[in-house]
């Protein structure tokens, strides 16, 4: 666990580094090890930063999932679940078989604390996108606010 009482290596402090600066620093980072340390620190601010930035992707995607998947027992994988904000959204819509994966243990712990996921796994996105799972294991796979500039891919939600 990160010691949030010490001076931040990356300047992640509420008064010194607003949400936009934290996000910009993460997007600009090209070193995977350093980026993971930045996510360790960002875990503390993530929820408030998403709100401050006006991010509405969780609600928008939740509505889309509800349009496409009527079965509330559908097995849904939230890749790059972050602190679990999308899991909370899905749970509020009545979904109860939500699985999550994220590469950062501190961020994943925040998701676990929300108590809305059936299962959580830690792994990094890479060439084998959903390695810990069997093909066809999920009814839907979603990735919200996971990929940054230069990393965009298109994922489709199918029935």
Phi and psi in degrees as GROMACS dihedral restraints (atoms count N, CA, C in turn):
[ dihedral_restraints ]
;  ai    aj    ak    al  type     phi  dphi    fc
    3     4     5     6     1   -80.1    20    10
    4     5     6     7     1   139.3    20    10
    6     7     8     9     1   -85.9    20    10
    7     8     9    10     1   105.2    20    10
    9    10    11    12     1   -84.3    20    10
   10    11    12    13     1     3.6    20    10
   12    13    14    15     1   -91.2    20    10
   13    14    15    16     1   -15.6    20    10
   15    16    17    18     1   -86.6    20    10
   16    17    18    19     1   166.3    20    10
   18    19    20    21     1   -64.6    20    10
   19    20    21    22     1   135.2    20    10
   21    22    23    24     1   -75.5    20    10
   22    23    24    25     1   134.3    20    10
   24    25    26    27     1   -66.7    20    10
   25    26    27    28     1   -26.6    20    10
   27    28    29    30     1  -111.8    20    10
   28    29    30    31     1     5.4    20    10
   30    31    32    33     1    78.5    20    10
   31    32    33    34     1    24.2    20    10
   33    34    35    36     1   -83.3    20    10
   34    35    36    37     1    85.5    20    10
   36    37    38    39     1  -132.3    20    10
   37    38    39    40     1   141.6    20    10
   39    40    41    42     1   -54.6    20    10
   40    41    42    43     1   -40.1    20    10
   42    43    44    45     1   -84.6    20    10
   43    44    45    46     1   -26.3    20    10
   45    46    47    48     1   -96.9    20    10
   46    47    48    49     1   -21.6    20    10
   48    49    50    51     1  -141.3    20    10
   49    50    51    52     1    93.4    20    10
   51    52    53    54     1   -65.8    20    10
   52    53    54    55     1   171.0    20    10
   54    55    56    57     1   -51.7    20    10
   55    56    57    58     1   -46.0    20    10
   57    58    59    60     1   -63.1    20    10
   58    59    60    61     1   -38.1    20    10
   60    61    62    63     1   -67.7    20    10
   61    62    63    64     1   -39.0    20    10
   63    64    65    66     1   -63.4    20    10
   64    65    66    67     1   -46.5    20    10
   66    67    68    69     1   -64.1    20    10
   67    68    69    70     1   -42.3    20    10
   69    70    71    72     1   -60.9    20    10
   70    71    72    73     1   -42.1    20    10
   72    73    74    75     1   -63.1    20    10
   73    74    75    76     1   -40.9    20    10
   75    76    77    78     1   -66.5    20    10
   76    77    78    79     1   -43.4    20    10
   78    79    80    81     1   -63.5    20    10
   79    80    81    82     1   -38.2    20    10
   81    82    83    84     1   -74.9    20    10
   82    83    84    85     1   -20.2    20    10
   84    85    86    87     1   -67.8    20    10
   85    86    87    88     1   132.1    20    10
   87    88    89    90     1  -114.4    20    10
   88    89    90    91     1    -1.2    20    10
   90    91    92    93     1  -102.8    20    10
   91    92    93    94     1   115.9    20    10
   93    94    95    96     1   -60.2    20    10
   94    95    96    97     1   -41.0    20    10
   96    97    98    99     1   -66.0    20    10
   97    98    99   100     1   -44.9    20    10
   99   100   101   102     1   -64.6    20    10
  100   101   102   103     1   -41.3    20    10
  102   103   104   105     1   -60.6    20    10
  103   104   105   106     1   -41.5    20    10
  105   106   107   108     1   -63.8    20    10
  106   107   108   109     1   -37.7    20    10
  108   109   110   111     1   -66.4    20    10
  109   110   111   112     1   -36.4    20    10
  111   112   113   114     1   -64.9    20    10
  112   113   114   115     1   -40.6    20    10
  114   115   116   117     1   -64.6    20    10
  115   116   117   118     1   -35.5    20    10
  117   118   119   120     1   -53.4    20    10
  118   119   120   121     1   -47.7    20    10
  120   121   122   123     1   -74.4    20    10
  121   122   123   124     1   -35.1    20    10
  123   124   125   126     1   -69.2    20    10
  124   125   126   127     1   -21.9    20    10
  126   127   128   129     1   -51.5    20    10
  127   128   129   130     1   -35.3    20    10
  129   130   131   132     1   -67.8    20    10
  130   131   132   133     1   -35.4    20    10
  132   133   134   135     1  -103.3    20    10
  133   134   135   136     1   -10.3    20    10
  135   136   137   138     1   -51.6    20    10
  136   137   138   139     1   -53.7    20    10
  138   139   140   141     1   -60.2    20    10
  139   140   141   142     1   -47.3    20    10
  141   142   143   144     1   -68.2    20    10
  142   143   144   145     1   -32.7    20    10
  144   145   146   147     1   -66.0    20    10
  145   146   147   148     1   -44.1    20    10
  147   148   149   150     1   -61.5    20    10
  148   149   150   151     1   -38.6    20    10
  150   151   152   153     1   -67.3    20    10
  151   152   153   154     1   -45.7    20    10
  153   154   155   156     1   -62.9    20    10
  154   155   156   157     1   -33.6    20    10
  156   157   158   159     1   -81.0    20    10
  157   158   159   160     1    -4.8    20    10
  159   160   161   162     1    73.9    20    10
  160   161   162   163     1    23.1    20    10
  162   163   164   165     1   -66.8    20    10
  163   164   165   166     1   126.8    20    10
  165   166   167   168     1  -120.3    20    10
  166   167   168   169     1    11.5    20    10
  168   169   170   171     1   -60.1    20    10
  169   170   171   172     1   -32.8    20    10
  171   172   173   174     1   -67.1    20    10
  172   173   174   175     1   -44.9    20    10
  174   175   176   177     1   -67.0    20    10
  175   176   177   178     1   -42.4    20    10
  177   178   179   180     1   -62.0    20    10
  178   179   180   181     1   -48.4    20    10
  180   181   182   183     1   -69.9    20    10
  181   182   183   184     1   -34.1    20    10
  183   184   185   186     1   -59.9    20    10
  184   185   186   187     1   -44.1    20    10
  186   187   188   189     1   -62.6    20    10
  187   188   189   190     1   -40.3    20    10
  189   190   191   192     1   -66.4    20    10
  190   191   192   193     1   -42.3    20    10
  192   193   194   195     1   -60.2    20    10
  193   194   195   196     1   -44.0    20    10
  195   196   197   198     1   -61.7    20    10
  196   197   198   199     1   -34.9    20    10
  198   199   200   201     1   -68.3    20    10
  199   200   201   202     1   -37.7    20    10
  201   202   203   204     1   -90.0    20    10
  202   203   204   205     1   -29.5    20    10
  204   205   206   207     1  -127.3    20    10
  205   206   207   208     1   100.2    20    10
  207   208   209   210     1   -80.5    20    10
  208   209   210   211     1   -23.3    20    10
  210   211   212   213     1   -74.4    20    10
  211   212   213   214     1   110.2    20    10
  213   214   215   216     1   -70.7    20    10
  214   215   216   217     1   -10.0    20    10
  216   217   218   219     1   -96.3    20    10
  217   218   219   220     1     4.0    20    10
  219   220   221   222     1   -56.1    20    10
  220   221   222   223     1   141.8    20    10
  222   223   224   225     1   -87.0    20    10
  223   224   225   226     1   112.8    20    10
  225   226   227   228     1  -116.6    20    10
  226   227   228   229     1   132.5    20    10
  228   229   230   231     1  -107.1    20    10
  229   230   231   232     1   124.6    20    10
  231   232   233   234     1  -101.5    20    10
  232   233   234   235     1    96.0    20    10
  234   235   236   237     1   -80.4    20    10
  235   236   237   238     1   133.0    20    10
  237   238   239   240     1    68.1    20    10
  238   239   240   241     1    47.9    20    10
  240   241   242   243     1   -64.3    20    10
  241   242   243   244     1   -13.7    20    10
  243   244   245   246     1    57.7    20    10
  244   245   246   247     1  -135.2    20    10
  246   247   248   249     1   -86.9    20    10
  247   248   249   250     1     6.2    20    10
  249   250   251   252     1    92.7    20    10
  250   251   252   253     1    15.6    20    10
  252   253   254   255     1   -62.3    20    10
  253   254   255   256     1   -37.0    20    10
  255   256   257   258     1   -72.5    20    10
  256   257   258   259     1   -35.3    20    10
  258   259   260   261     1   -59.5    20    10
  259   260   261   262     1   -40.6    20    10
  261   262   263   264     1   -62.5    20    10
  262   263   264   265     1   -42.8    20    10
  264   265   266   267     1   -61.2    20    10
  265   266   267   268     1   -48.7    20    10
  267   268   269   270     1   -61.7    20    10
  268   269   270   271     1   -42.5    20    10
  270   271   272   273     1   -61.7    20    10
  271   272   273   274     1   -40.2    20    10
  273   274   275   276     1   -65.4    20    10
  274   275   276   277     1   -22.3    20    10
  276   277   278   279     1   -89.3    20    10
  277   278   279   280     1     0.7    20    10
  279   280   281   282     1    98.5    20    10
  280   281   282   283     1     1.5    20    10
  282   283   284   285     1   -76.3    20    10
  283   284   285   286     1   139.8    20    10
  285   286   287   288     1  -133.1    20    10
  286   287   288   289     1     9.1    20    10
  288   289   290   291     1  -126.6    20    10
  289   290   291   292     1    61.4    20    10
  291   292   293   294     1  -102.4    20    10
  292   293   294   295     1   126.4    20    10
  294   295   296   297     1  -113.0    20    10
  295   296   297   298     1   153.7    20    10
  297   298   299   300     1  -139.9    20    10
  298   299   300   301     1   152.4    20    10
  300   301   302   303     1  -144.6    20    10
  301   302   303   304     1   141.0    20    10
  303   304   305   306     1  -153.4    20    10
  304   305   306   307     1   154.8    20    10
  306   307   308   309     1   -86.0    20    10
  307   308   309   310     1   -15.7    20    10
  309   310   311   312     1  -105.6    20    10
  310   311   312   313     1   123.6    20    10
  312   313   314   315     1   -64.3    20    10
  313   314   315   316     1   -34.8    20    10
  315   316   317   318     1   -69.8    20    10
  316   317   318   319     1   -41.6    20    10
  318   319   320   321     1   -66.0    20    10
  319   320   321   322     1   -41.5    20    10
  321   322   323   324     1   -62.7    20    10
  322   323   324   325     1   -35.6    20    10
  324   325   326   327     1   -64.1    20    10
  325   326   327   328     1   -37.3    20    10
  327   328   329   330     1   -61.3    20    10
  328   329   330   331     1   -40.2    20    10
  330   331   332   333     1   -62.9    20    10
  331   332   333   334     1   -44.1    20    10
  333   334   335   336     1   -59.5    20    10
  334   335   336   337     1   -39.7    20    10
  336   337   338   339     1   -62.7    20    10
  337   338   339   340     1   -23.2    20    10
  339   340   341   342     1   -72.7    20    10
  340   341   342   343     1   -24.9    20    10
  342   343   344   345     1    69.1    20    10
  343   344   345   346     1    25.1    20    10
  345   346   347   348     1  -107.9    20    10
  346   347   348   349     1    -7.9    20    10
  348   349   350   351     1   -98.2    20    10
  349   350   351   352     1   140.0    20    10
  351   352   353   354     1   -71.0    20    10
  352   353   354   355     1   -39.3    20    10
  354   355   356   357     1  -152.2    20    10
  355   356   357   358     1   142.2    20    10
  357   358   359   360     1  -125.9    20    10
  358   359   360   361     1   138.8    20    10
  360   361   362   363     1  -131.7    20    10
  361   362   363   364     1   147.1    20    10
  363   364   365   366     1  -103.5    20    10
  364   365   366   367     1   123.1    20    10
  366   367   368   369     1  -164.8    20    10
  367   368   369   370     1   155.7    20    10
  369   370   371   372     1   -93.0    20    10
  370   371   372   373     1   141.9    20    10
  372   373   374   375     1   -65.8    20    10
  373   374   375   376     1   145.4    20    10
  375   376   377   378     1  -169.6    20    10
  376   377   378   379     1  -154.3    20    10
  378   379   380   381     1   -65.9    20    10
  379   380   381   382     1   -27.0    20    10
  381   382   383   384     1  -105.9    20    10
  382   383   384   385     1    81.0    20    10
  384   385   386   387     1   -49.5    20    10
  385   386   387   388     1   -48.4    20    10
  387   388   389   390     1  -123.5    20    10
  388   389   390   391     1    56.2    20    10
  390   391   392   393     1   -54.5    20    10
  391   392   393   394     1   -40.7    20    10
  393   394   395   396     1   -74.0    20    10
  394   395   396   397     1     1.0    20    10
  396   397   398   399     1  -122.8    20    10
  397   398   399   400     1   150.9    20    10
  399   400   401   402     1   -74.8    20    10
  400   401   402   403     1   151.4    20    10
  402   403   404   405     1   -56.5    20    10
  403   404   405   406     1   138.4    20    10
  405   406   407   408     1    73.4    20    10
  406   407   408   409     1    13.6    20    10
  408   409   410   411     1   -71.1    20    10
  409   410   411   412     1   -18.1    20    10
  411   412   413   414     1  -125.5    20    10
  412   413   414   415     1   149.6    20    10
  414   415   416   417     1   -79.0    20    10
  415   416   417   418     1   -29.1    20    10
  417   418   419   420     1  -150.2    20    10
  418   419   420   421     1   143.1    20    10
  420   421   422   423     1  -126.2    20    10
  421   422   423   424     1   125.8    20    10
  423   424   425   426     1  -126.3    20    10
  424   425   426   427     1   148.9    20    10
  426   427   428   429     1  -139.1    20    10
  427   428   429   430     1   107.9    20    10
  429   430   431   432     1  -114.6    20    10
  430   431   432   433     1   126.6    20    10
  432   433   434   435     1    55.9    20    10
  433   434   435   436     1    39.9    20    10
  435   436   437   438     1  -100.2    20    10
  436   437   438   439     1   -41.9    20    10
  438   439   440   441     1  -104.7    20    10
  439   440   441   442     1   138.9    20    10
  441   442   443   444     1  -103.9    20    10
  442   443   444   445     1  -174.9    20    10
  444   445   446   447     1   -52.7    20    10
  445   446   447   448     1   135.1    20    10
  447   448   449   450     1    84.0    20    10
  448   449   450   451     1    -4.8    20    10
  450   451   452   453     1  -121.5    20    10
  451   452   453   454     1     3.8    20    10
  453   454   455   456     1   -63.3    20    10
  454   455   456   457     1   134.9    20    10
  456   457   458   459     1  -135.1    20    10
  457   458   459   460     1   160.6    20    10
  459   460   461   462     1  -102.2    20    10
  460   461   462   463     1   125.8    20    10
  462   463   464   465     1  -112.2    20    10
  463   464   465   466     1   137.5    20    10
  465   466   467   468     1  -109.6    20    10
  466   467   468   469     1   143.5    20    10
  468   469   470   471     1   -97.9    20    10
  469   470   471   472     1   119.3    20    10
  471   472   473   474     1  -117.4    20    10
  472   473   474   475     1   154.8    20    10
